[in-house]
Amino acid sequence: MKLINFIFLLMVLASCAEKPMDQEQAKKVVEELIMKTDAEDFDAVSDLYTAEFNSSEPMDVKKEKLLQLKKVLGDVKSLEFVSATHVAEFGQPKKVVVEYKVLHSRITSIETFSVVEDEGGYRIASHSVKSEGN
């Protein structure tokens, strides 16, 4: 009887585990952000970030930073998916960390994005850019 109860308990715990985030959907959001930023469609860009990220500073400030980044990097020529890592930390929302190699007209960058499930779907919670080789 104890064995049956133990097996039942394991089945209940296993069924409660959250399913991982959809990696393809996370990649789609990241690619859309890269292309919308390149096209300078900042209204669409703000819709791809989480509400928390958007509230960290006014969109006008973000827009200026993105324009400056584009000026330094140049136009996007191509994207290459590098990796995706599912992260589930206790007390934190689950996320997928997606990395892309982006060939710009002036430099090649490695861009890392944290994608979370937010109101309305998958959104980007953070974004970092470094030049390839650094």
N, C-alpha and C positions, 0 to 999 in steps of 0.2 A: 504494500500500500504506500509506503514511504517513497518507493521508487516511482510509482505512478504520479504521486504529488510532485516529486522533483522534476519529472519529465514535463508535466503540465506547466509548472512554474517556468521552466526554461523556454517552453513554447510561447508563453505569454510575454516573457521578456524579449524574445526574438521578434515577435510580431510588433512590439512597440518601438523598435529601432527605426529611426528616420531613414527614409531612402535618400541616397546621395543626390546632389544637385545634377541637373542635366548639363553635361560638359558641352554638348553641341549648342545648346541655347546660350550658355555663358560665352562661348566663342563668337556666336552671332552678335551678341550685344557689344562685345569688345570691338569686333570688326566694324560694326556700325558706328561706334564712337570714333574710331580712327578716321573713317571716311567722312563723317559729318564734320569733324574738327578740320580736316584738310579742306573741305568745301566751305569752311567758315559759317556753317549753319548752326549758330550758337543757341538758338531756341531749341532745336532738336537735341543738341548736346546736353543741355540742362535736364532734359527729360530722361537721359540715360544714366545720370548720377542719382545716388540715393538722396532722400530729403535731408539727411544729416550732413552729407557732403556738400550739398547745395547751400545749406544754412551756415556753413563754416565761414563764408565770405560772400559779399555781393557778386552777382553774376558779371557785373561790369569789370570787377577786378579779375575774375577768372578769365573773362574774354580777353583782357589785355595780356594776361600771362600766356594764354593759348596762342594769341597772335605773335607774341615775342618768341615763343617756342617754335612756331612754324617758320618765323623769319630766320631763326638760327639753323633749323633742320632742313628746311626746304619742303617742297611738295612731296607727297607720298607717291612713290613709284611702284612699290609692291610690298606685300605682307607675307611673312612666313611664320606659321604656327610653330612654336618651339616646345611648349609643355603646358600641362594643366595639372594642378595638384588640388585634391579635395582636402579641406581642412575642417575638422570638427573638434573644437576645443570646448571643454566643460564651461558652461556659463556664457558662451559666445555664440552668435548665430553661425550656422555652417556657411562655408564659402568655398569658392573655387578660385585659386590663384592661377591666372592665365598669363603666359608669357609669349610675346611675339617679337620677331626680328622684323624691323620695318626699314625698308630701303627708301630713304628720302633723296632729294636731288643734291643735297649737300653732305649728308652724313648718314650712316646706318646706325640705328638705335635699337636697343633692347628695351622693350616696354613691358612693364608688369602691372597687372590689373587684379584687384580683389573684387570678385563678383558675388553679390549676396542676393537672396530673395527678399524683395522689398515690396511695398504697396505697388500693385500694378505689374509685377513680374520681376525679372532679373534686372538688377541695377549695379552700377559700378560704385564701390565704396572707397576705393583708393586707386591711384594711378601714379606710377613712377617711370621716369625716362632716364636712361643712361646711354652714353655712346658705346658702341660695340668695342670690346677690348678693355673696358674700364671696370 
